[in-house]
Amino acid sequence: MADKTSTRKEHDFLGERELPSAALHGIHTLRAVENFPLTGRPVPASLIRAYGTVKWASTSTNADLGAWKESPEKAAAIIKACREMSEGLMDQHVIVDQLQGGAGTSTNMNVNEVLANRALEILGEPHGSYDTVSPINDLNLNQSTNDTYPTALRLAAIRGIRRLEEEVVKLQESFQSAEKRMAHVVKVGRTEMQDAVLITLGREMSAYAEAFNRDRWRLFKCEERLRVVNLGGTAVGTGLAAEREYIFRAVEKLRELTGIGFARAENLVEATQNADVFVEVMGMVKALAASLWKVSNDIRLLSSGPDAGLGEIRLPARQQGSSIMPGKVNPVIPEAVGQAAMMVYGYESTLSLACASGTLELNPFMPLIAVCMLEGLELMERSCRIFREFCINGIEADEKRCAMHIETSTATATALLPVIGYEKACEALKLAAAEGKTLREIVTTNKWMTAEQFDAAISPEAVSKLGH
């Protein structure tokens, strides 16, 4: 282990710099850290780990092709370092800012330097002994930033989509459970914020469940868009400086290591130039954000009050809602979920602009695309989880409140149409308003309906069935 107080010198095309001997990063990383003090946030961990997997596939392919046949222990050390990065053991050593110029070159070089120095540790050699293991000649062999970075991003995005899909399914199931719990609760349905017709809370919850079911399938299908990669294309998709056999075998190795059906793009030049696939995929993430935004707003509205609002459902109390108003408990989880959804709208817009801004053979804005895609996926994953765990699982119906609304709402008159017709329903509403009585009292007193007929007309079965 290197002395933490000692230093080492490294050089590049621009000159020589001094680094801590213990550092796994090198001169290229040092310059990037100095050049890009932007967000103060490192590269997403999911991208670092995916990069480790891509390097694992690349170096394993190179080893299979005999790149280090004279030094099998060197090949083993390099592959072990890559595997460790893929497992999340090197996250803290990739220190470049998540936003950077150069289409991700700083990330690639940070990764290469960390892997080279970790391999040197495994071999018992001091950091910076690049004559033994080189960040460029060994860790970047047959590769370029321009094919490894987009491939790593696709891998990280697929993994993120799979995690997100799992959470969407769980959220859907939570609403389905709420549907069953509330199937018997009749309430007022509303259109354009006005009373419309009777419905059940269960049917409302079922609609939310179906919306998320649709989102789940969108996410499932969009994964296939990300499986086509340009690994092996190197700088502009022509495979410059890469061995022909490597180009044909590297993607196969990546598929073997990940269990994901990656395929090499038929046109590697096109796949290196264009990033429109990320616009398509992020559009599906934005569709989920739209669902979360809409549903979280509905949940807030249905729980409003609780005394002077709709108050038809009660949400789990998560925290005190005010520093001045006693007893106030706010719908903080739906509010937080709504804000996350709004942020994803911003990510999607930014990502679309970045993808459209590529020039000729390359898109230099890949780091921004990566941030928007990966942070958007993670944000939606966490939003679905807290919405389910902290809110939907604990929703309760206020059955008395729902029944009270039914007694006084014009929506109830619509349920009586099959029995008394439109004209009498209108008359009943006028009389109820004039006399200060309920619809039930008006129609039964005037013998337009019996109490039994009224109850049947507003029953869960009657308001839920298709037609009459």
N, C-alpha and C positions, 0 to 999 in steps of 0.2 A: 504493500500500500504506500502510495506516494506521501511524502511529508507535506502537510497542509500549509506550512509556512514557506516552502521552497517554490521556486518558479522554473519554468522551462521556456525556451524560445522556439517559435515556429515562424516560417516564412511562407509567403505566397507571391503572386505576380507583383503586388504593390509594395512589398517590403517585408520587414521582420517585426514581430510583436512578442511581448512577454505575457505568459499566462501562468496561473497557479499550476504547479506540477500535478496536483490532485484532480484537476478538472478533466472531465471526460470530453468536453468540447474542445475545439481548436480555434485556429486563427480566423477561419471563415465565419464561424459562429460569433466570435468576438466582434468582428467588423459589423455583422448584421445587428447585433445587440446595440451597438453604437449608432448605427444608421437609422434604425426604426424604433425609436422610443415613442410608439403611437398609443396603443390601447393599454399597455401595461399588463396584458394578459397573454399567456403562452399559447402555443398551438393546442387545439383541442386534444385531450388525451386519446379520444377514439381515433383520431387521425394518426397520432404517434404510434399507437399499437397496430393499426392497419399498415402503416409504413414498415413497421418491423416485420410484418407478415410478408409484405411484398419483397422486402430485402431478403427474407428467409427463402422465398421461392426463387429469387434471382440468384442468390449465392449457392443455393443447393443445385440449381441447374448448371451453374458454372463449375461447381465441383464435379458433377456428373460428367461434364464434358472435359474434365482433366485439367482445369485451370490451376490447381495446386497439387497436382499428382506427385510432385517431388516433396511436398510437405503436407502430409495428411493431417498432422496435428494442427497446422494453421487453418486448414479447411474446417476442421471440427470446431476450433475456437471461434471462427467467424460465424459459422452456422449457429453455435450455441448463443452467441451474443445477439444475433437476430431473433432467435426464439425467445430470449429473455425480454427483448423489447416488445415483441408481439404479446407477451404475457403481462405487460404493464410494469415491468421492473425498471424501466429506463425513463419513465415519464418525466421525472424531475430534472433530467439532464438535457432535455430539449427545451432550450430557454429563449429561443428567438421569439419575437413578438408575432402574434397571430396574423397581423397585417404587415406586409413586406413587399417591396418591389422584387421583380425578377421571376415572376410566375411560380414562386415556391422554391427557387434555388437555395435560399437560405435555410429553409426547412430540410431540404434534401442533404445539404452539406452538414448541417447540425447532426442529422441522423447518421450520416456516414462517419463523421468524426467520433461520435459517441460509440458507434459500433466498432470502429477500428481500435479505439483505446480500450474498450471493454475486452476485445479479443486479445489485445496485448496483455491486459491483466491476467487473463486466463492462461496465457502462455508464459507468464512470469516476467514479462518485459516491461520497462518503464513506459509511461504515457508519452506519446509523441515520437515513438520509435517507428516512424512511418516507412523506413526501409524494410522493416519486417512485415508490418500490416499497414497498408495505405488506404486512407479514406477514399481516394479517387481511383487508384489503379486496382485495388481489390474490392472495396465495398461498392464502387460505382461501375464495375466491369460490365460491359455490354449494356449499360443503362444511361439514362439521362433524367434530369428533373422532369422533362416534358412528357415522359411516359410513365415514370414511377409515381409522380405526385397525383395525376388524374386517376391512376389505377388504385392507389391507396385511398383516395377520396371516395371512389365508387365502393370499395370494400367497406369503408367506415360507414357510408350511407346505407348500404344494404343491412349491415348489422344494426344500425340505428332504426331503420324501418322495421326490422323484425321485432325489436324491443318495443317500439311504438305500437305495432300491430297487436302485440300481446296485451298491452294496456288498454287499447281501444276495445278489444274483445271483452276484457274484464269490465270495462265501463258499460258496454252494451248489456252484459249479463246483470249488472247492478240495476240498470233500468228495467230489465225484464223481471227481476225480483220485485222491484217497486210496483210494476204493473200488476203482479199477482196480489200483492198486499193491498192494493187500492182498487181492485177491480169492482168492488161493491159500492164505492163512494161516488154518488152522483153529484155533479157540480155544474156550474154555469160555464159553457164554452163561449169564447169571445172572438170576434173578428173586428179588426180595425179599432181595437181597444173598447169595443162596445159589446154588451150582452147579445148573444146570438142564439144558440140552441143549447140544450142540455147534452152533457157528455159525462164520462166517468174519468176520475183521476187516472185510473188504470189505462184507459185509452190514450190519454195524453202521454203517460210514461212509455207506452208501447211505441208511440210515434218517435220519441227521442231514441229509444232502443234501435228502431229501424234506421234512423239517420246514421247512427254510429256503425250499424252493420254495413251500410253502404260505404262509409269511410274505410272500414276495415278491408273491404274487397278492393277498393281503389288502391290502398297501400300494398296489398298482396300482389296486385297485377303490375304495379309500377316497378317492382323489384327487377323484373326481367329487362327493363330498359337499361339498368345499370350493370348488367352482366357482361356487356360488350366493352372490352378494354383495348387500349393501344399499347400495352406492354410489349416491348420489343421494337417499337417504332423509333425509339431514341429521340433525337432532337426535333425532327419535323415529320416523322412518320415514314421515312425512307429506310430506317434501320441502319443509318450511318454509324460505322465503327462497331457494330454488333455482329457476332458470328451468326451465320444463317441458321445453324442448328439451334442456337440459343433462341432465336426469334420464334421458332416453331415449338420449342419445348417449354419455355418459361411460363406461359399461360397454363399449360397442362399441369405444371408443378403447383401453381397457385390454386388451381381447381382441386388438386389432390390435398393440399394442406388445409384448405378452408371448407371443403365439402360443398362449395357453392359452384354452380354451373357456369363459370366464366368462359367466355369465348373471345378469341382474338378478332378484332375488327377486320372485315374484309378489305377495307380501305383505311390503312393506318394514317395516311396523310389527312384524310377527312376527320378521322377520330381525334387527331391531335389538334386540328384547327378549331373544331366546334365544340361548344359546351351546352347546346340547346337541350340536351337530355336532362340537365339539372333544372332547367326552367319547367319542363314537363313534370318532373317528379315533385318539385317544390309546389307546383300547382295543386297536386293532390294533398300535400301537407296543408296548403292554404285552405283547401276545401274542408279539411278536418277542423281547422281553426274557425272557419265560418260556422260549422255545426256547434262547436264549443261556445262560441260567442253568442249565438242565438239561444242555445239551450240554457246557458248560464244566466242570460238576461231573463228568460222565462222563469227560471227557478227563483230569481230575486223578486220578480213581480208577484208570483204566486204566494211567496212568503211575506210580502210587504205588510207593514203594519207594526206589530201584529193586530193591534186593536182598531186602527183607523185606515187600514189598507185592505187588500184582498184576504190575506191571512188564511188561505185555504190549505197550506202545508206549513209544517214547522221544521226548521232546519236544526241540525245539531248546533248547540251553542259552543263556539270555539274560543271566544275571548270577549272581554268587556269591550263595549262598542264606543264608549265616550268617556272623556275626562271630566265632563260637566253634567251630562244627562243621566240621571240614575236609572239603572235597569235596562239601558239600551244595549242590545246585542245585534251587531250588524252581520249581513250575509257575506262575510269576508272571503270565504272560499270561492263562491261564484264570482265575486269581484276580482279576485286574483287570477282566476282562470280566464276571465274576460280580458284582463290586461295582457296576459300571455298570448292570447289569440290576436290581439291588436299588434303586438310586437312581431308575430309571425307574418302578418300582412306587410310590415315594414321589411322584414327579411326577404320576403318573396319579391317585393319591388326592387330592392337593392340587388338581389341575386340576378333578376332578369336583366337589369341594366348592365351588370358586370358580364353576364354571358353574351350579351349583344355587343360588347365593346372589344371583343377579340379582334386582332389585326393580322391579316394574311395567314401565316402558317401557325400562329399560336395565340392563345388568350393569356395575356400577362396578369390577369386579375384572378387567377385561380385561388389565391389565399382568401380573398373576399368571398368568393363563391363557396369555399369550404366552410368558412365561419358561418355564413348565413344558412347553409344546408344543415350542418351538423348541430349548431346551436338551436336551430328551429326544430329539428327532430327531438333533441333532448328536452327542449322546453315543452313541446306537446306531450312527450312521454310523461314528464313530471306532472303536467296539468291534468292529464287523464287520471293519473294515480291519486292525486290529492282530491280531485273532484269526486272520485268514487269512494275513497277511504274516509274522507272527512266530511262529506256532504250527502251524496246520494244513498249510501248504505244506511244512513240514519234518518232519512226523511220520514216524517209521520204526517198523516192526513189529519186535519182539523175537521172532523165529520160534522160537528155542530155548526161550525161556520159555513160549511158547504150547504148544509140543509137550510140554514137561515137565508142564504142567497137565493136558493131555489124558491122559497116561499114568496119572495118579493120581486123576482126578476121577470122582465118581459120574455126572457128566453124560455121560461116554463110554458108560456102560452103556446109557443110553437109545438111543444110536445103534445098539446091537446087537440091539434088540428084534425087528426084522423077521426076523432070522436065528435067534436062540436063544430068544426069548420072554421074558416078564416074570419067570417063576420062576427060570430059569437065570441071568438077568441079576442078580437079587437074590443068588443063591447065589455068583455070581462075585465080587460086591462083598464079601461076607462072607469068602470065602476069601482074596481079595487083602489084606484088612485083617488077617486072622489070620496069614497066612504072609509078610506083608511083600513081596508081589509085585505086579506090575502086572496090570491087566486083560488085557492082551495075553498075558502069560505064562499066566494062569489058563485062559483060553478055548482057547488053542492047545494047552496041555499036556493038557487034558481032552478035546481034539479036538471041542469044540463048534463051533469055527470054524477055518478055515485062516488062516494069516498073510495070505494074499491077500484073503480075505473080510473080515478085520479092517481091513486097510488101505482096502479099498473102502468099508466102512461109515463110516469117519471121514474120507473124502476130501472135498475142497471141493465136489465135485459132489453127493455124497450128502447132506451136511448143508445144502446150499443149495436143493435141489429141493423142490417142493411135493409132499408125500405120498411114497409109496414104490412 
